[in-house]
Amino acid sequence: MDLRKVPYKWLVATAFVSGLFMDIMDSTIVNVALPTLSQHFGADIGTLEWVVTGYLVSLAIWIPASGWIGDRFGTKKTFMFALAMFAAGSALCGLAWSSSSLIAFRLVQGIGGGMMTPVGTTMLFRAFGQAERAKASAVITIPVALAPATGPLLGGWLVDNASWRWIFYVNLPVALAAFVFTWFFLHEHKEPKAGKFDLWGFICSGSGLALVLLALSRGPEDGWTSPLVLVSGVTGIVLLVLMVWIELRHQNPLLHLRLFADRMFRNANVTMFMAYSLLIGVIFLLPLFLQELRGISPLESGLTTAPQALGVLLMTQVSSRLYPRVGPRRMLMTALSGVSITSALFLLVDLQTSLWWIRAIMFLRGISFSFAIVSSQAATFATISSAETGRASSLFNTNRQAAGSVGVAVLATILTQAAGGALASGAVSPANQQAALSAFHMAFAASIVFGLLGVASASRIHDEDAASTMARGPRKTAVEAAD
């Protein structure tokens, strides 16, 4: 088969799916190995949280920079550099000798992952026209749906049958293949007016997010009034506020916050912040619950979370066909309502609940998330111009990764606070099982709040704003209506 005869948009989709799949999978593949890492390195939950959160924070730091880097140096070069950095970080993670070194190497890995996703999204939406946004969103749905559930499944098998180190080494052949494919088949694209790099916006956004999450993670153990927690939390908030002030006044901001003046873009991003906080937060909790409290193997834990991916895959085509007829508002409200209900069902799960019941809950979550993923990807960029697509993609993906890190940090904080000393490193003792179970229930209950806030935000979306992406949508766009 001569790949040069394949329509270019599908070549871009192939490279993008490969990179995005690895990026998202690495947000979850390590979760199933957390109990093993705890025993191997002698680390507590607060430290283990940063193996996950550190990667997500690194993604959130570098995603904004990728928009400017892609516009300035070219999307093809930037995508290839991101693949190389991701592979290097993966190799280093596999060689880690302590929890501190693993966290440091996860930060390196996040540099590649943070640059890879928004640049790939930009290339994809430039290759697919406005009328094909739902089709492009279906392409994105594949890695977004499969990766979060495939991570625990593949990670569990590798931990049981090889070594935890292979959850990182497995990225190397995929990254190499994607690098070569991109080199030979994709075209370069640069924006003629990239502007100057927004250094202060970069420093304030990355440092502010990291410090706020540090305060959340250390609060339960050190106390909320401890100097470390107070200083890092207050400083982080000040830096984030300063970042907003800088970005709204900068001529070429790193985070183009003025795009939030667009009603469709703003409401869709707020909705997906809640959705991804809920998605990644629960995927962090569930392997800990299954392995430390229920005592099942990493592989069986991965098999229990995998039905979520099956639910998404089965509904992806249905969601893609429903989107032009139903519109983003009702689809997102339905999706977040469904996910909130499944989070509530975890409150009925105890130490004797059948694993098949848990798998059924995850399957229903997957069905609900398929509606959210397709509709949000299609509608979010509906009113964004081609020239702004790179910056909008960076902002959207920064929002998604920040949401994941916030979801993990908040739910882990609630879990640790509620559990007290019941959740030490290693398996939970029989005497502490009920206390640990109550702590997990509190964390799952907290996840419902993210879902309900997402429903409220989705209710503010106007379908006419996404008319250009809906085959049967209203004839006028928001811009036309305003005129």
Secondary structure per residue as TSV (DSSP state, phi and psi in degrees):
chain	resnum	aa	ss	phi	psi
A	1	M	-	360.0	127.1
A	2	D	-	-87.4	107.3
A	3	L	G	-65.9	-20.8
A	4	R	G	-70.8	-15.3
A	5	K	G	-90.5	-8.8
A	6	V	S	-74.1	136.1
A	7	P	-	-50.7	137.1
A	8	Y	H	-57.6	-35.9
A	9	K	H	-60.8	-30.2
A	10	W	H	-81.0	-24.6
A	11	L	H	-67.7	-43.3
A	12	V	H	-61.8	-42.5
A	13	A	H	-61.5	-38.4
A	14	T	H	-63.6	-48.0
A	15	A	H	-64.2	-41.9
A	16	F	H	-64.7	-46.0
A	17	V	H	-60.6	-39.9
A	18	S	H	-61.1	-47.5
A	19	G	H	-69.1	-45.2
A	20	L	H	-65.5	-37.0
A	21	F	H	-60.6	-47.5
A	22	M	H	-63.0	-42.3
A	23	D	H	-59.8	-51.7
A	24	I	H	-71.1	-39.3
A	25	M	H	-60.2	-35.7
A	26	D	T	-72.7	-10.3
A	27	S	T	-77.0	-18.0
A	28	T	T	-126.7	-22.6
A	29	I	T	-62.3	-30.9
A	30	V	T	-74.8	-20.2
A	31	N	G	-57.8	-43.5
A	32	V	G	-68.9	-19.3
A	33	A	G	-94.9	-0.3
A	34	L	H	-58.4	-46.0
A	35	P	H	-61.0	-37.5
A	36	T	H	-66.3	-42.6
A	37	L	H	-64.8	-35.7
A	38	S	H	-60.2	-43.9
A	39	Q	H	-72.2	-39.2
A	40	H	H	-67.2	-43.1
A	41	F	H	-102.3	-6.8
A	42	G	T	67.1	39.8
A	43	A	-	-101.6	150.8
A	44	D	-	-93.2	178.0
A	45	I	H	-62.3	-37.5
A	46	G	H	-60.0	-39.1
A	47	T	H	-73.1	-43.5
A	48	L	H	-62.2	-34.2
A	49	E	H	-55.0	-36.6
A	50	W	H	-77.8	-15.4
A	51	V	H	-64.6	-35.6
A	52	V	H	-86.3	-52.6
A	53	T	H	-66.1	-36.0
A	54	G	H	-58.5	-41.3
A	55	Y	H	-64.5	-44.8
A	56	L	H	-65.4	-38.4
A	57	V	H	-64.5	-42.8
A	58	S	H	-61.0	-40.5
A	59	L	H	-59.4	-47.5
A	60	A	H	-64.6	-30.2
A	61	I	H	-71.9	-43.0
A	62	W	H	-90.8	-19.2
A	63	I	H	-57.9	-47.2
A	64	P	H	-59.6	-39.7
A	65	A	H	-65.4	-28.3
A	66	S	H	-64.6	-31.5
A	67	G	H	-61.5	-48.3
A	68	W	H	-67.8	-43.1
A	69	I	H	-61.2	-42.7
A	70	G	H	-64.6	-41.6
A	71	D	H	-66.9	-37.2
A	72	R	H	-79.1	-46.3
A	73	F	H	-105.5	-8.8
A	74	G	-	108.3	137.4
A	75	T	H	-68.3	-34.4
A	76	K	H	-66.3	-49.4
A	77	K	H	-60.6	-42.5
A	78	T	H	-65.5	-41.4
A	79	F	H	-63.7	-41.2
A	80	M	H	-67.1	-40.9
A	81	F	H	-62.3	-40.7
A	82	A	H	-62.7	-42.2
A	83	L	H	-61.1	-41.7
A	84	A	H	-65.6	-43.1
A	85	M	H	-65.7	-38.9
A	86	F	H	-64.3	-42.3
A	87	A	H	-64.7	-42.1
A	88	A	H	-63.7	-43.5
A	89	G	H	-63.5	-38.9
A	90	S	H	-62.6	-44.3
A	91	A	H	-61.8	-42.2
A	92	L	H	-65.8	-39.2
A	93	C	H	-60.3	-40.5
A	94	G	H	-64.9	-22.6
A	95	L	T	-95.8	2.2
A	96	A	-	-56.9	141.0
A	97	W	-	-112.6	-3.9
A	98	S	S	-157.0	166.3
A	99	S	H	-63.9	-35.4
A	100	S	H	-65.5	-43.1
A	101	S	H	-66.9	-36.9
A	102	L	H	-64.4	-43.6
A	103	I	H	-62.0	-42.4
A	104	A	H	-62.0	-43.5
A	105	F	H	-72.2	-27.3
A	106	R	H	-66.2	-33.3
A	107	L	H	-64.5	-40.2
A	108	V	H	-63.7	-44.8
A	109	Q	H	-59.9	-37.0
A	110	G	H	-67.1	-24.2
A	111	I	H	-61.1	-48.0
A	112	G	H	-65.5	-45.9
A	113	G	H	-63.6	-37.8
A	114	G	H	-66.3	-33.4
A	115	M	H	-84.3	-28.2
A	116	M	H	-68.2	-45.8
A	117	T	H	-68.0	-52.7
A	118	P	H	-67.1	-35.6
A	119	V	H	-65.0	-42.2
A	120	G	H	-63.7	-40.4
A	121	T	H	-62.9	-41.1
A	122	T	H	-60.9	-46.8
A	123	M	H	-60.8	-40.1
A	124	L	H	-66.2	-47.9
A	125	F	H	-72.1	-22.1
A	126	R	H	-77.3	-29.6
A	127	A	H	-77.4	-33.7
A	128	F	S	-98.7	135.2
A	129	G	-	-75.6	175.8
A	130	Q	G	-57.0	-42.8
A	131	A	G	-68.5	-16.2
A	132	E	G	-105.8	18.1
A	133	R	H	-62.6	-37.2
A	134	A	H	-64.8	-37.7
A	135	K	H	-66.9	-43.4
A	136	A	H	-63.2	-36.7
A	137	S	H	-65.9	-34.1
A	138	A	H	-64.9	-35.4
A	139	V	H	-63.9	-44.6
A	140	I	H	-64.1	-31.7
A	141	T	H	-61.4	-30.4
A	142	I	H	-58.0	-58.6
A	143	P	H	-70.4	-35.0
A	144	V	H	-64.3	-33.9
A	145	A	H	-82.1	-46.4
A	146	L	H	-76.1	-41.3
A	147	A	H	-60.7	-46.1
A	148	P	H	-61.4	-31.6
A	149	A	H	-92.3	-30.0
A	150	T	H	-67.9	-33.1
A	151	G	H	-54.2	-56.6
A	152	P	H	-61.6	-36.4
A	153	L	H	-67.2	-51.6
A	154	L	H	-66.6	-41.1
A	155	G	H	-60.9	-41.6
A	156	G	H	-62.5	-41.6
A	157	W	H	-65.6	-42.4
A	158	L	H	-67.2	-41.1
A	159	V	H	-64.4	-40.0
A	160	D	H	-73.7	-35.8
A	161	N	H	-110.8	-13.1
A	162	A	S	-131.8	-94.9
A	163	S	-	-162.2	154.4
A	164	W	T	-59.6	-24.0
A	165	R	T	-63.5	-27.2
A	166	W	H	-74.2	-12.9
A	167	I	H	-67.9	-16.9
A	168	F	H	-100.9	-39.9
A	169	Y	H	-63.0	-26.7
A	170	V	T	-63.0	-19.9
A	171	N	H	-73.4	-24.5
A	172	L	H	-61.5	-50.2
A	173	P	H	-65.0	-34.6
A	174	V	H	-67.6	-43.8
A	175	A	H	-62.9	-41.0
A	176	L	H	-64.4	-44.5
A	177	A	H	-63.2	-42.6
A	178	A	H	-65.6	-36.6
A	179	F	H	-62.4	-48.2
A	180	V	H	-65.5	-43.0
A	181	F	H	-60.4	-46.0
A	182	T	H	-62.9	-42.0
A	183	W	H	-57.0	-44.2
A	184	F	H	-86.5	-30.0
A	185	F	H	-117.3	-16.5
A	186	L	-	-96.9	154.3
A	187	H	-	-96.1	155.5
A	188	E	-	-87.5	146.1
A	189	H	-	-143.0	129.7
A	190	K	-	-127.4	148.7
A	191	E	-	-93.5	129.2
A	192	P	S	-65.0	-23.1
A	193	K	-	-122.4	71.3
A	194	A	-	-76.4	-26.2
A	195	G	-	77.9	-172.5
A	196	K	-	-88.8	153.3
A	197	F	-	-71.3	133.0
A	198	D	-	-86.8	83.2
A	199	L	H	-64.3	-45.1
A	200	W	H	-68.7	-34.7
A	201	G	H	-64.3	-39.0
A	202	F	H	-63.2	-45.8
A	203	I	H	-66.2	-46.5
A	204	C	H	-68.2	-40.9
A	205	S	H	-67.1	-47.9
A	206	G	H	-67.7	-46.9
A	207	S	H	-67.2	-39.8
A	208	G	H	-62.8	-47.0
A	209	L	H	-63.5	-45.4
A	210	A	H	-61.5	-41.7
A	211	L	H	-69.4	-39.0
A	212	V	H	-63.5	-43.5
A	213	L	H	-68.1	-34.0
A	214	L	H	-62.0	-42.7
A	215	A	H	-62.9	-41.9
A	216	L	H	-63.7	-40.2
A	217	S	H	-74.4	-33.1
A	218	R	H	-90.3	-16.8
A	219	G	H	-54.0	-49.1
A	220	P	H	-61.6	-34.6
A	221	E	H	-89.6	-43.5
A	222	D	H	-88.0	-15.9
A	223	G	-	96.3	140.4
A	224	W	T	-72.0	-13.6
A	225	T	T	-104.3	7.6
A	226	S	S	-68.0	151.7
A	227	P	H	-56.7	-42.3
A	228	L	H	-61.1	-46.2
A	229	V	H	-67.3	-46.1
A	230	L	H	-64.5	-47.1
A	231	V	H	-65.6	-47.5
A	232	S	H	-66.1	-41.1
A	233	G	H	-65.5	-49.5
A	234	V	H	-65.7	-43.6
A	235	T	H	-62.5	-41.4
A	236	G	H	-61.4	-43.6
A	237	I	H	-65.0	-42.7
A	238	V	H	-60.4	-42.9
A	239	L	H	-65.5	-37.8
A	240	L	H	-67.9	-39.0
A	241	V	H	-65.5	-42.0
A	242	L	H	-63.8	-37.4
A	243	M	H	-61.0	-43.8
A	244	V	H	-61.1	-44.5
A	245	W	H	-60.6	-43.0
A	246	I	H	-66.7	-46.5
A	247	E	H	-66.6	-33.6
A	248	L	H	-73.8	-14.9
A	249	R	H	-110.8	-12.6
A	250	H	-	-77.6	139.5
A	251	Q	S	-67.9	-37.9
A	252	N	S	-128.1	75.7
A	253	P	-	-69.7	149.6
A	254	L	S	-65.0	-48.1
A	255	L	S	-104.5	109.8
A	256	H	-	-78.4	72.9
A	257	L	G	-63.8	-20.4
A	258	R	G	-65.1	-18.1
A	259	L	G	-64.8	-21.7
A	260	F	G	-70.1	-9.4
A	261	A	G	-67.9	-22.2
A	262	D	S	-73.3	119.9
A	263	R	H	-59.6	-43.7
A	264	M	H	-66.1	-47.1
A	265	F	H	-62.6	-42.1
A	266	R	H	-65.8	-51.4
A	267	N	H	-66.6	-37.5
A	268	A	H	-66.7	-38.8
A	269	N	H	-67.8	-40.9
A	270	V	H	-63.8	-42.3
A	271	T	H	-61.4	-44.5
A	272	M	H	-75.0	-23.1
A	273	F	H	-60.6	-45.3
A	274	M	H	-67.0	-40.2
A	275	A	H	-64.3	-44.6
A	276	Y	H	-74.5	-31.6
A	277	S	H	-59.3	-43.6
A	278	L	H	-68.6	-43.0
A	279	L	H	-63.8	-56.0
A	280	I	H	-72.7	-34.8
A	281	G	H	-61.7	-45.0
A	282	V	H	-70.8	-36.0
A	283	I	H	-66.1	-26.8
A	284	F	H	-71.5	-42.2
A	285	L	H	-69.9	-43.2
A	286	L	H	-61.7	-46.3
A	287	P	H	-61.1	-35.8
A	288	L	H	-63.7	-43.4
A	289	F	I	-62.2	-46.1
A	290	L	I	-69.5	-40.1
A	291	Q	I	-88.8	-45.2
A	292	E	I	-80.5	-34.0
A	293	L	I	-96.3	-42.6
A	294	R	S	-89.2	-18.4
A	295	G	-	74.6	23.8
A	296	I	-	-89.1	167.2
A	297	S	-	-76.4	160.9
A	298	P	H	-57.4	-39.4
A	299	L	H	-66.1	-44.3
A	300	E	H	-65.5	-34.0
A	301	S	H	-62.8	-44.9
A	302	G	H	-63.1	-38.9
A	303	L	H	-66.0	-26.1
A	304	T	H	-78.0	-30.5
A	305	T	H	-88.8	-17.9
A	306	A	T	-60.9	-33.7
A	307	P	H	-56.2	-19.5
A	308	Q	H	-60.2	-42.9
A	309	A	H	-64.5	-39.4
A	310	L	H	-61.9	-41.9
A	311	G	H	-61.9	-41.5
A	312	V	H	-65.7	-46.3
A	313	L	H	-62.0	-41.4
A	314	L	H	-65.9	-28.1
A	315	M	H	-101.8	-4.1
A	316	T	H	-60.1	-49.3
A	317	Q	H	-65.3	-37.9
A	318	V	H	-63.3	-44.3
A	319	S	H	-62.8	-41.6
A	320	S	H	-62.2	-37.2
A	321	R	H	-78.3	-31.5
A	322	L	H	-74.7	-30.8
A	323	Y	H	-53.6	-50.2
A	324	P	H	-62.7	-25.8
A	325	R	H	-90.4	-38.2
A	326	V	H	-91.1	-39.1
A	327	G	-	89.9	160.3
A	328	P	H	-67.5	-33.1
A	329	R	H	-61.6	-55.4
A	330	R	H	-69.2	-34.1
A	331	M	H	-65.9	-43.0
A	332	L	H	-70.2	-38.2
A	333	M	H	-63.7	-41.8
A	334	T	H	-64.4	-43.2
A	335	A	H	-61.4	-51.0
A	336	L	H	-68.2	-31.2
A	337	S	H	-65.6	-44.2
A	338	G	H	-62.4	-42.6
A	339	V	H	-67.2	-37.0
A	340	S	H	-63.0	-40.3
A	341	I	H	-64.0	-42.5
A	342	T	H	-67.4	-33.3
A	343	S	H	-63.5	-38.8
A	344	A	H	-64.6	-32.8
A	345	L	H	-65.5	-26.1
A	346	F	G	-65.6	-19.2
A	347	L	G	-70.5	-17.0
A	348	L	G	-92.0	-5.4
A	349	V	-	-84.1	130.2
A	350	D	-	-131.3	-159.7
A	351	L	T	-73.4	-17.1
A	352	Q	T	-108.7	-4.1
A	353	T	-	-60.6	134.9
A	354	S	-	-60.6	140.1
A	355	L	H	-63.6	-26.1
A	356	W	H	-68.9	-29.8
A	357	W	H	-65.9	-42.5
A	358	I	H	-65.1	-40.7
A	359	R	H	-62.7	-37.4
A	360	A	H	-64.2	-40.4
A	361	I	H	-61.4	-44.8
A	362	M	H	-64.4	-36.3
A	363	F	H	-62.8	-43.7
A	364	L	H	-65.4	-35.6
A	365	R	H	-62.3	-40.7
A	366	G	H	-62.8	-41.7
A	367	I	H	-60.3	-44.3
A	368	S	H	-65.5	-43.3
A	369	F	H	-67.2	-26.8
A	370	S	H	-60.9	-37.6
A	371	F	H	-65.8	-39.1
A	372	A	H	-69.1	-43.8
A	373	I	H	-65.5	-50.5
A	374	V	H	-63.6	-48.2
A	375	S	H	-68.4	-38.7
A	376	S	H	-69.7	-42.6
A	377	Q	H	-64.1	-36.2
A	378	A	H	-74.5	-41.6
A	379	A	H	-87.7	-29.1
A	380	T	T	-57.8	-40.1
A	381	F	T	-98.2	13.6
A	382	A	T	-59.7	-35.2
A	383	T	T	-108.7	15.1
A	384	I	-	-96.1	130.6
A	385	S	-	-71.7	162.4
A	386	S	G	-60.8	-38.9
A	387	A	G	-66.4	-27.2
A	388	E	G	-95.8	-0.3
A	389	T	H	-61.5	-39.9
A	390	G	H	-62.3	-47.9
A	391	R	H	-67.6	-38.6
A	392	A	H	-64.9	-39.7
A	393	S	H	-63.2	-42.0
A	394	S	H	-61.4	-43.3
A	395	L	H	-66.4	-42.4
A	396	F	H	-63.0	-45.2
A	397	N	H	-74.6	-31.5
A	398	T	H	-61.4	-44.1
A	399	N	H	-58.9	-43.3
A	400	R	H	-65.5	-44.7
A	401	Q	H	-73.0	-37.9
A	402	A	H	-62.2	-37.6
A	403	A	H	-62.1	-43.8
A	404	G	H	-61.4	-43.7
A	405	S	H	-68.2	-38.2
A	406	V	H	-66.2	-42.2
A	407	G	H	-59.4	-46.2
A	408	V	H	-64.1	-46.1
A	409	A	H	-63.0	-45.4
A	410	V	H	-66.7	-48.6
A	411	L	H	-69.1	-36.5
A	412	A	H	-66.6	-38.0
A	413	T	H	-63.5	-45.6
A	414	I	H	-63.7	-41.6
A	415	L	H	-60.9	-48.9
A	416	T	H	-65.2	-42.6
A	417	Q	H	-63.4	-44.5
A	418	A	H	-73.1	-31.8
A	419	A	H	-77.8	-26.2
A	420	G	T	63.5	-122.4
A	421	G	T	-97.0	9.3
A	422	A	S	-71.6	-23.0
A	423	L	-	-112.4	81.1
A	424	A	-	-90.5	174.5
A	425	S	S	-64.6	139.2
A	426	G	S	95.5	-174.0
A	427	A	S	-67.6	149.3
A	428	V	-	-76.4	134.7
A	429	S	-	-70.8	152.7
A	430	P	G	-55.1	-35.4
A	431	A	G	-66.9	-24.7
A	432	N	G	-102.8	2.9
A	433	Q	H	-63.3	-43.2
A	434	Q	H	-67.0	-38.1
A	435	A	H	-65.4	-41.3
A	436	A	H	-65.9	-40.0
A	437	L	H	-61.6	-43.2
A	438	S	H	-62.2	-37.5
A	439	A	H	-65.3	-42.7
A	440	F	H	-63.4	-40.5
A	441	H	H	-61.8	-38.1
A	442	M	H	-65.3	-39.2
A	443	A	H	-67.8	-41.9
A	444	F	H	-64.8	-37.8
A	445	A	H	-63.1	-39.3
A	446	A	H	-63.4	-31.9
A	447	S	H	-65.2	-26.9
A	448	I	H	-62.2	-34.0
A	449	V	H	-59.7	-41.7
A	450	F	H	-58.2	-42.9
A	451	G	H	-64.5	-43.3
A	452	L	H	-66.6	-38.4
A	453	L	H	-64.4	-34.8
A	454	G	H	-65.4	-40.3
A	455	V	H	-61.8	-44.3
A	456	A	H	-61.7	-41.1
A	457	S	H	-68.0	-40.5
A	458	A	H	-63.6	-30.3
A	459	S	T	-66.2	-16.2
A	460	R	T	-90.8	-3.7
A	461	I	-	-76.3	140.4
A	462	H	-	-109.6	121.1
A	463	D	G	-60.9	-30.0
A	464	E	G	-65.1	-22.3
A	465	D	G	-68.5	-24.6
A	466	A	G	-104.4	22.1
A	467	A	G	-57.8	-35.2
A	468	S	G	-67.4	-17.6
A	469	T	G	-102.3	-0.2
A	470	M	-	-113.4	119.1
A	471	A	T	-60.5	-33.7
A	472	R	T	-116.0	24.0
A	473	G	S	-79.2	178.9
A	474	P	-	-57.7	150.6
A	475	R	S	-72.4	-30.7
A	476	K	S	-98.4	139.9
A	477	T	-	-82.3	171.4
A	478	A	H	-61.9	-38.2
A	479	V	H	-64.9	-43.8
A	480	E	H	-65.1	-39.7
A	481	A	H	-63.6	-37.1
A	482	A	H	-66.4	-32.9
A	483	D	-	-74.3	360.0
